[in-house]
């Protein structure tokens, strides 16, 4: 018997999670669910049995899926990096006796996740729980018995945290230096150091790690909430072996000085599936390594939570209510365009609509949406998009319009009566139409075929635990448009352990959006100048990202210094 968690055994109502999780997973539609619930009210039988009897789902699929939905997911320990804190909570003797491996510990929830085998029982769970703090709950995932035993031998008895590994290296400098031992062995501290840094980056939700060799040391920086932060410096003597380790993980041959190389690998950082994208580039001081980190289990953010401004939300709904046309989500790299795209697709998703996507890398797996990944091959992307247009889809999605061919195919699909979503690197709503024309699209063809344009930025939230209030200076009042007579308190960043002493924790999206109307279409049809089109766009009287950012400062959500980093505030100074 396997157990999802102690809390689930004691508190979960079986019918409620079943309803929520079956519909969320896309196994049944809302309409099917309503019918099944009516039958349940009459027949008074388990909902799962009714779904099977009505032919909405086969019994085999139901049985195989329920385990996954309720927490008995299987995990591959060969690619897993456990949380050092989780491993420290249970001694090796316990792990060996019950054939389990602690892989993750959630501090806030007080939840320890164990990898266990199929024979793990409720009695075993009670014994393990008894050795822990009473406030700690247990969740389980399934792994093969042989993998668990191998992982216990691998991860117990060696230092796993970054401070402990660095102390081990310092204490045995000769063994850790170049030419000492095989870095492919997990006993080597440099091998464990790489994994520990990867895990720490994942724990802090970093989107990338930069390893930058300098004279005498290697700088390590995490990109957290869009901003690079230095987290440590490493001895340069260790860099050749570390770089070789990265090359081995990325699957590219390690040969210093060969220019740029790229590779990918999927890993489990605790219970989170992550895709690592390695970029190795030769510089004057050695090979720079950048490791991009994307969450393979990311969940979409509901549109109502993403766009909290009612005006923006109304415009997004209006443009998506149109059955055809191109909807462009714009912004600079790293502005959250893809996240917004997923939220809009979730809003559009319905059993009556067929949605197909073409993405460089699938970051969020969504039920009822047919997703295709093209990787980095632009030629393959062009062919895949042509094939996608030929299929019977109501909504098409192009992750990024990078060139004329991709943009032209997306526009042609919109002209054929489909709704098409696409992202575009452009700094504002005003810049989108000129950018499309720069890609070679004719204004006359754009007329009547652009449903709407969204542009966005991401700004960091102040940590509510340590933010500091202050009285603004005169120039700050001027930027914010607040008179001297009005009482005003602003907030700036502090520093505490909850935000890792950065002063910020998490980000919020700010938007500007327009529904393309007949006036703009008329200008496009007669090939009006860029300035005339921009005047027409501005006449739509939308709230721009600058105004949205100012509102976030006034509400205390972020700081003026953070907003000035993301948007241009110079025009607000007289």
C-alpha positions in Angstrom: 0.0 0.0 0.0 1.3 3.4 -0.9 0.4 6.6 0.8 0.0 10.0 -0.8 0.5 11.8 2.6 -0.5 11.5 6.2 -2.6 14.6 5.8 -4.4 13.1 2.8 -5.3 10.0 4.7 -6.8 11.9 7.6 -8.5 14.9 6.0 -9.1 14.5 2.3 -12.7 14.0 1.0 -12.4 11.4 -1.7 -15.2 12.8 -4.0 -14.0 16.4 -4.0 -10.4 15.8 -5.1 -11.6 13.3 -7.7 -13.9 15.9 -9.3 -11.3 18.6 -9.2 -8.4 16.6 -10.5 -10.2 14.6 -13.2 -11.4 17.9 -14.8 -8.1 19.7 -14.3 -6.2 16.8 -16.0 -8.6 17.0 -18.9 -9.9 13.4 -18.5 -13.5 14.6 -18.5 -15.1 17.8 -19.5 -17.3 20.1 -17.3 -20.3 19.0 -19.3 -19.6 15.3 -18.8 -19.0 16.0 -15.1 -22.4 17.7 -14.7 -24.1 14.7 -16.3 -22.2 12.3 -14.0 -23.1 14.3 -10.9 -26.8 14.2 -11.9 -26.5 10.4 -12.2 -24.7 10.2 -8.9 -27.6 12.0 -7.2 -30.0 9.4 -8.5 -27.9 6.2 -8.3 -25.9 7.0 -5.1 -22.8 5.1 -6.4 -19.1 6.2 -6.5 -18.4 8.9 -9.1 -15.6 6.9 -10.7 -17.9 3.9 -11.2 -20.6 6.1 -12.8 -18.0 7.7 -15.2 -17.0 4.1 -16.3 -20.7 3.0 -16.7 -21.5 6.0 -18.8 -18.6 5.3 -21.1 -16.8 8.6 -20.3 -13.6 6.9 -19.3 -12.4 3.3 -19.3 -11.9 1.5 -16.0 -8.2 0.8 -16.9 -7.5 4.5 -17.6 -9.3 5.5 -14.4 -7.3 3.1 -12.2 -4.0 3.9 -13.8 -4.5 7.7 -13.6 -5.9 8.0 -10.1 -2.6 6.9 -8.5 -0.8 9.7 -10.3 -3.5 12.3 -9.5 -3.4 11.4 -5.8 0.4 11.6 -5.3 1.8 8.1 -6.1 3.9 9.5 -9.0 6.8 7.5 -10.2 10.3 9.2 -10.1 13.5 8.3 -11.9 16.3 8.5 -9.2 19.0 8.3 -11.9 18.5 12.0 -12.7 17.5 13.1 -9.2 19.3 15.6 -6.9 17.9 15.4 -3.4 17.5 18.2 -1.0 20.4 18.0 1.5 18.1 19.1 4.3 15.7 16.2 3.5 18.5 13.6 3.5 19.7 15.0 6.9 16.3 14.4 8.5 16.5 10.6 8.4 19.6 8.5 9.2 21.0 6.0 6.8 19.9 3.1 8.9 16.2 4.1 8.6 16.6 4.6 4.8 18.1 1.2 4.4 15.7 -0.6 6.7 12.6 0.7 4.9 14.1 1.1 1.5 13.4 4.8 1.1 15.2 8.0 0.1 14.3 11.5 1.5 14.3 13.7 -1.6 12.5 17.0 -0.6 11.6 19.0 2.4 9.1 21.9 2.3 9.9 24.2 5.2 6.7 26.2 5.1 4.4 23.2 4.8 6.5 21.0 7.1 6.3 18.2 4.5 9.0 15.6 3.9 8.8 13.7 0.5 10.1 10.2 0.4 10.9 8.0 -2.6 9.6 4.6 -1.6 9.0 1.3 -3.4 5.7 -0.5 -4.1 5.8 -2.5 -0.8 6.0 0.5 1.5 3.1 0.0 4.0 1.1 2.0 6.5 3.0 0.3 9.3 6.3 1.4 7.7 4.9 5.0 7.5 4.0 5.0 11.2 7.5 3.8 12.1 9.2 6.5 10.0 6.8 9.2 11.2 7.7 8.3 14.8 11.3 9.2 14.2 10.5 12.7 13.0 9.2 15.8 14.6 5.4 15.4 15.2 4.8 18.6 13.1 6.4 17.1 10.0 4.1 15.3 7.5 5.2 12.7 4.9 4.4 12.5 1.2 5.6 9.7 -1.0 6.6 9.1 -4.6 7.3 5.7 -6.1 10.7 4.5 -7.3 12.2 1.1 -8.2 13.7 -0.7 -5.2 17.1 -1.2 -6.9 17.2 2.6 -7.7 16.4 3.5 -4.1 19.2 1.3 -2.7 21.7 2.6 -5.2 20.7 6.2 -4.3 21.0 5.6 -0.6 24.6 4.3 -1.1 25.3 7.3 -3.4 23.9 10.2 -1.2 24.5 9.0 2.3 28.0 9.3 3.9 29.1 12.3 1.8 28.7 16.1 2.2 25.8 17.4 0.1 25.3 21.1 1.2 27.5 23.8 -0.4 29.2 24.9 2.9 30.1 21.3 3.8 31.4 20.5 0.4 33.6 23.7 0.3 35.0 22.8 3.7 35.8 19.3 2.4 37.5 20.8 -0.6 39.5 23.2 1.6 40.5 20.4 3.9 41.7 18.1 1.1 42.9 20.6 -1.5 45.2 18.2 -3.2 42.5 15.6 -3.9 40.1 18.3 -5.2 42.6 20.0 -7.4 43.0 19.3 -11.1 44.2 15.8 -11.9 43.3 14.5 -8.5 40.4 12.1 -9.0 37.7 11.3 -11.6 35.0 14.0 -11.4 32.5 11.6 -12.9 32.5 9.8 -9.5 30.0 11.1 -7.0 32.7 10.8 -4.3 34.5 13.7 -5.8 33.5 16.9 -4.0 33.6 19.0 -7.2 31.0 16.7 -8.7 28.8 17.1 -5.7 29.5 20.9 -5.7 28.0 21.2 -9.1 24.8 19.4 -8.1 24.5 21.4 -4.8 24.7 24.7 -6.8 22.1 23.4 -9.2 19.8 22.4 -6.3 20.3 25.8 -4.5 19.5 27.6 -7.7 16.3 25.6 -8.1 15.3 26.1 -4.5 15.6 29.9 -4.9 13.7 29.8 -8.2 16.6 31.1 -10.2 16.1 31.1 -14.0 19.8 30.8 -14.8 23.2 30.3 -13.3 26.3 32.2 -14.6 29.7 30.7 -14.1 32.2 33.4 -15.1 36.0 32.8 -14.8 38.0 35.9 -13.8 41.6 36.4 -12.9 42.1 34.3 -9.8 38.5 33.2 -9.2 35.3 32.0 -10.8 32.2 34.2 -10.1 28.9 32.4 -9.7 25.7 34.4 -10.1 22.0 33.4 -10.0 19.4 35.2 -12.1 16.5 35.6 -9.6 13.3 37.5 -10.6 15.1 38.7 -13.7 18.1 40.2 -11.9 21.6 38.7 -11.5 22.9 38.3 -8.0 26.4 37.1 -7.1 26.1 34.1 -4.7 29.7 32.9 -4.4 33.2 32.9 -5.7 35.2 29.7 -6.4 38.9 29.0 -6.6 40.0 29.2 -10.3 42.1 26.1 -9.9 38.9 24.0 -9.8 37.4 25.6 -12.9 38.9 23.2 -15.6 37.3 20.2 -13.9 34.1 22.0 -13.2 33.8 23.1 -16.9 34.5 19.5 -17.9 31.7 18.4 -15.6 29.3 20.8 -17.2 30.3 19.6 -20.7 29.6 16.0 -19.7 26.2 16.9 -18.3 25.2 18.8 -21.4 26.3 16.1 -23.7 28.8 18.2 -25.7 32.5 17.4 -26.1 34.7 19.4 -23.8 37.4 21.1 -25.8 38.3 24.5 -24.5 38.6 27.3 -27.0 36.1 25.9 -29.6 33.7 28.8 -29.5 30.1 28.4 -28.4 28.4 25.0 -27.6 24.9 24.2 -26.3 23.3 21.2 -24.7 20.3 20.1 -22.7 19.6 17.7 -19.8 16.5 17.0 -17.7 16.9 16.5 -13.9 14.8 16.2 -10.8 15.7 18.8 -8.2 13.9 17.2 -5.3 10.3 16.8 -6.5 10.6 19.4 -9.3 11.3 18.4 -12.9 13.7 20.9 -14.4 15.2 21.3 -17.9 18.8 22.5 -17.9 20.0 24.4 -21.0 23.8 24.7 -21.1 25.5 27.3 -23.0 29.4 27.1 -23.1 31.2 30.1 -24.6 35.0 30.7 -24.9 36.2 34.0 -23.5 39.6 35.5 -22.9 39.7 34.2 -19.3 38.3 30.7 -20.0 35.0 29.1 -20.8 31.9 30.9 -19.6 29.1 28.5 -18.7 25.4 29.6 -18.4 22.9 27.1 -17.2 19.3 28.1 -18.0 16.7 26.5 -15.7 13.1 26.0 -16.8 10.3 24.3 -14.8 8.9 21.3 -16.7 6.0 21.0 -14.3 5.0 24.7 -14.4 1.3 25.3 -14.0 -0.4 28.1 -15.8 -1.6 31.2 -13.9 -5.3 31.9 -14.3 -5.9 35.0 -16.4 -7.8 36.7 -13.6 -4.7 36.3 -11.3 -2.3 37.4 -14.0 -4.1 40.5 -15.2 -5.5 42.1 -12.0 -6.4 45.4 -13.7 -10.0 45.2 -14.8 -9.5 47.4 -17.9 -6.7 45.1 -19.2 -8.7 42.0 -18.3 -11.7 43.3 -20.2 -9.6 44.0 -23.3 -8.0 40.6 -23.2 -11.4 38.9 -23.1 -12.7 41.1 -25.9 -9.8 40.2 -28.3 -10.1 36.5 -27.5 -13.9 36.6 -28.1 -13.2 37.2 -31.7 -13.2 33.9 -33.6 -10.3 34.8 -35.9 -7.4 37.2 -36.2 -3.8 37.4 -34.9 -3.3 38.2 -31.2 0.2 39.4 -30.5 1.8 39.3 -27.0 4.9 41.6 -27.0 7.7 42.5 -24.7 11.5 42.3 -24.4 13.2 39.0 -23.7 12.4 37.7 -20.2 9.2 39.8 -19.8 6.9 36.9 -19.2 5.3 36.7 -22.6 5.1 32.9 -22.7 3.5 32.8 -19.2 0.8 35.2 -20.5 0.3 33.1 -23.6 -0.3 30.0 -21.5 -2.9 31.9 -19.3 -4.7 33.1 -22.4 -4.8 29.5 -23.9 -6.2 28.2 -20.6 -8.9 30.8 -20.8 -9.7 29.7 -24.4 -9.4 26.0 -23.8 -12.7 24.2 -24.1 -13.9 20.8 -25.3 -15.4 22.5 -28.4 -12.1 24.1 -29.4 -9.1 22.4 -31.0 -5.8 24.2 -30.0 -2.4 23.4 -31.4 0.9 25.0 -30.4 4.4 25.2 -31.9 6.9 26.0 -29.1 10.7 26.1 -28.9 10.5 24.4 -25.5 7.3 23.3 -23.8 7.3 24.9 -20.4 3.8 24.1 -19.3 2.0 20.9 -20.2 -1.7 21.6 -20.6 -4.6 19.1 -21.1 -6.7 19.3 -24.3 -4.0 21.3 -26.0 -1.8 19.7 -28.7 1.7 20.9 -28.0 4.7 20.5 -30.3 8.3 21.4 -29.5 10.7 22.3 -32.3 13.9 22.9 -30.3 16.4 25.3 -31.8 16.1 24.3 -35.5 14.4 27.3 -37.2 14.1 25.4 -40.5 12.2 22.6 -38.7 10.0 25.3 -37.1 9.0 26.7 -40.4 8.1 23.3 -41.8 6.2 22.4 -38.6 4.2 25.6 -38.7 3.2 24.9 -42.3 2.1 21.4 -41.3 0.2 22.8 -38.3 -1.8 25.2 -40.5 -2.9 22.3 -42.6 -4.5 20.5 -39.7 -8.1 21.0 -38.4 -7.3 23.4 -35.5 -9.4 26.3 -34.4 -6.6 28.1 -32.5 -2.9 28.1 -33.4 -0.1 29.2 -31.3 3.4 30.4 -32.4 5.8 30.8 -29.5 7.9 33.5 -31.3 7.7 35.3 -34.6 11.4 35.6 -35.3 11.5 36.0 -39.1 9.4 36.9 -42.1 8.5 33.2 -42.9 7.1 32.5 -39.5 5.3 35.8 -39.3 3.8 35.4 -42.8 2.6 31.9 -42.0 1.0 33.0 -38.8 -0.8 35.9 -40.6 -1.9 33.6 -43.4 -3.5 31.3 -40.8 -5.3 34.3 -39.2 -6.6 35.3 -42.7 -8.0 31.8 -43.2 -10.4 32.3 -40.3 -8.4 30.9 -37.4 -7.5 32.6 -34.2 -3.7 32.8 -33.9 -1.7 33.6 -30.8 2.0 34.7 -31.2 4.7 36.3 -29.2 7.0 39.1 -30.6 10.0 40.8 -29.2 8.9 44.4 -29.2 9.0 47.0 -26.4 5.5 48.3 -26.4 2.0 48.1 -28.0 3.1 51.1 -30.2 6.1 49.2 -31.5 4.3 46.0 -32.6 2.8 47.1 -35.9 6.0 48.8 -37.1 7.9 45.6 -36.1 5.6 43.4 -38.1 6.1 45.6 -41.1 9.9 45.4 -40.5 9.5 41.6 -40.7 8.2 42.1 -44.2 4.4 41.9 -43.7 2.4 44.2 -45.9 0.2 46.7 -44.1 -2.7 46.0 -46.4 -2.6 42.3 -45.3 -2.4 43.3 -41.6 -5.6 45.4 -42.0 -8.6 43.5 -40.6 -6.4 40.5 -39.4 -4.9 41.8 -36.1 -7.4 41.2 -33.3 -5.4 42.7 -30.5 -2.0 43.5 -29.1 -0.7 43.0 -25.5 2.6 44.3 -24.2 4.1 43.7 -20.8 6.9 43.9 -18.3 7.7 42.1 -15.1 8.6 44.0 -12.0 9.8 42.6 -8.7 7.6 42.6 -5.6 9.0 44.0 -2.4 9.4 41.5 0.3 6.5 42.2 2.7 8.5 40.9 5.6 11.3 43.5 5.4 10.2 46.4 3.2 10.8 49.8 4.7 8.6 52.9 4.4 9.9 56.4 3.9 8.8 59.9 3.0 9.3 60.6 -0.7 11.5 63.4 -2.0 10.2 66.2 -4.3 11.4 64.6 -7.5 9.8 61.3 -6.6 6.5 63.0 -6.1 6.9 64.6 -9.5 7.6 61.3 -11.2 4.5 59.7 -9.4 2.3 62.7 -10.2 1.4 63.3 -6.5 1.2 66.9 -5.2 3.2 68.2 -2.3 0.1 68.7 -0.2 -1.0 65.1 -0.3 0.3 62.8 2.4 2.3 60.0 0.9 4.5 57.1 2.1 6.6 54.9 -0.2 8.4 51.7 0.3 11.9 50.5 -0.5 13.7 47.2 -0.2 15.0 45.9 3.1 16.8 42.6 3.8 15.8 39.4 5.5 16.2 35.7 5.4 12.8 35.1 3.7 13.9 37.0 0.6 17.6 35.8 0.8 18.5 39.4 1.7 17.6 40.7 -1.7 14.6 42.9 -0.6 12.3 41.4 -3.2 10.4 38.2 -3.5 8.5 37.2 -6.7 7.4 39.3 -9.6 4.1 40.8 -10.9 3.2 41.5 -14.5 2.1 44.9 -15.8 0.3 45.2 -19.1 -0.9 47.5 -21.8 -3.4 46.2 -24.3 -5.6 47.4 -27.2 -8.3 45.8 -29.3 -7.4 46.8 -32.9 -10.4 48.8 -34.2 -11.7 49.9 -37.6 -9.7 53.2 -37.3 -6.4 51.4 -37.1 -7.4 48.9 -39.8 -8.2 51.8 -42.1 -4.8 53.3 -41.6 -3.1 49.9 -42.3 -5.2 49.4 -45.4 -3.9 52.7 -46.9 -0.4 52.0 -45.7 -0.2 55.0 -43.4 3.0 56.2 -41.8 4.3 54.8 -38.6 3.6 58.1 -36.8 -0.1 58.1 -38.0 -0.5 54.5 -36.7 1.0 55.4 -33.4 -1.3 58.4 -33.0 -4.3 56.1 -33.6 -3.0 53.5 -31.1 -2.5 56.2 -28.5 -6.1 57.4 -29.2 -7.3 54.1 -27.8 -6.7 55.5 -24.4 -5.3 52.4 -22.8 -3.3 52.4 -19.5 0.3 52.0 -20.4 2.9 49.9 -18.6 4.5 53.1 -17.1 1.2 54.2 -15.6 0.6 50.6 -14.3 4.0 50.6 -12.8 3.4 53.9 -11.0 0.2 52.5 -9.5 2.2 49.5 -8.2 4.6 51.9 -6.5 1.8 53.9 -4.9 0.2 50.7 -3.6 3.4 49.6 -1.9 3.8 46.5 -4.0 7.2 47.6 -5.4 9.7 50.4 -5.2 10.4 53.4 -7.4 14.0 52.2 -8.0 12.7 48.8 -9.3 10.2 50.5 -11.6 12.9 52.8 -13.0 15.0 49.7 -13.8 12.2 48.2 -15.9 10.4 51.2 -17.6 11.5 54.7 -18.7 10.3 57.3 -16.3 12.2 60.3 -17.7 9.2 61.6 -19.6 7.3 62.1 -16.3 10.0 64.6 -15.1 9.1 68.2 -16.3 
